[in-house]
Amino acid sequence: MSSATDNARNEQTPAHADVPTEHEVLAQIARAAHSHLAWSGALARDLDLLETFALDSLRQITLVVELEDTFRIRLDEQDERTIRTVGDLVDLIRGKIAEREHNTR
């Protein structure tokens, strides 16, 4: 017999428990930018991605490769064209992970 606490916890568990939270993805993006782009600062969803990280083509590739390796995902050119803000990147990463998790179940 499960307790009310267990039932409440189960109801709050997302369908894709292996998908990192928005906060976790933001933290990983910040780590990658700090380590590989010498960037420092606070991230918010509404920040322009190119401006925030001063991304030229080389810096963009560096960030993409690092995030692909970190999250074990692949971003294609079509994906990259839809990203304007940090929030767009967070949503894309979380979506790719959710898709991967769904396909492996």
C-alpha positions in Angstrom: 0.0 0.0 0.0 1.5 3.3 -1.0 1.3 6.5 1.0 -0.3 9.8 0.0 3.2 11.2 -0.3 4.3 8.5 -2.8 1.1 9.1 -4.8 1.7 12.8 -5.0 5.4 12.3 -6.0 4.4 9.9 -8.8 1.8 12.3 -10.1 4.4 15.0 -10.3 7.0 12.9 -12.1 7.3 14.0 -15.7 6.7 11.6 -18.6 10.4 11.9 -19.5 12.1 11.9 -16.1 15.5 11.6 -17.9 15.1 15.0 -19.6 17.1 17.6 -17.7 15.2 20.6 -16.3 15.4 24.0 -17.9 17.7 25.1 -15.1 20.0 22.1 -15.6 20.3 22.9 -19.3 21.0 26.6 -18.7 23.7 25.6 -16.2 25.4 23.3 -18.8 25.2 25.9 -21.5 26.8 28.4 -19.1 29.5 25.9 -18.2 30.3 25.2 -21.9 30.4 28.9 -22.7 32.6 29.6 -19.8 35.0 26.7 -20.5 35.2 27.0 -24.3 34.3 30.6 -25.1 35.8 32.4 -22.1 32.3 33.8 -21.4 31.0 34.8 -17.9 27.7 36.2 -16.9 24.1 35.3 -16.0 21.9 33.5 -18.6 18.2 34.2 -19.1 15.9 32.7 -21.7 15.3 36.0 -23.5 19.0 36.8 -24.2 20.0 36.8 -27.8 22.3 33.9 -28.3 24.7 35.4 -30.9 25.1 38.6 -28.9 25.4 37.0 -25.5 28.2 34.7 -26.5 29.6 36.9 -29.3 29.3 34.0 -31.7 31.1 34.1 -34.9 31.1 30.9 -37.0 34.0 29.3 -35.2 32.6 30.1 -31.7 29.2 28.8 -32.8 30.7 25.5 -34.0 32.7 25.3 -30.7 29.5 25.8 -28.6 27.4 23.4 -30.8 30.0 20.6 -30.6 30.4 21.0 -26.9 26.6 20.9 -26.3 26.2 17.9 -28.6 28.8 16.0 -26.6 27.5 17.1 -23.3 23.9 16.1 -24.0 24.5 13.3 -26.5 22.4 14.9 -29.2 22.9 16.1 -32.7 21.9 19.5 -33.9 21.5 19.9 -37.7 21.5 23.1 -39.8 17.7 23.3 -39.8 17.7 23.2 -35.9 20.4 25.9 -35.8 18.4 28.2 -38.0 15.5 28.2 -35.5 17.6 29.3 -32.6 17.6 33.0 -31.8 17.6 33.2 -28.0 19.1 31.2 -25.1 15.5 29.9 -24.4 15.2 28.6 -28.0 18.4 26.6 -27.5 17.2 25.3 -24.1 13.9 24.2 -25.6 15.7 22.6 -28.6 18.1 20.6 -26.4 15.3 19.4 -24.1 13.2 18.4 -27.1 16.1 16.5 -28.7 16.7 14.6 -25.4 13.0 13.8 -25.0 12.9 12.5 -28.5 16.0 10.4 -27.9 14.6 9.0 -24.6 11.3 8.2 -26.3 13.0 6.4 -29.2 15.1 4.2 -26.8 12.1 3.0 -24.8 
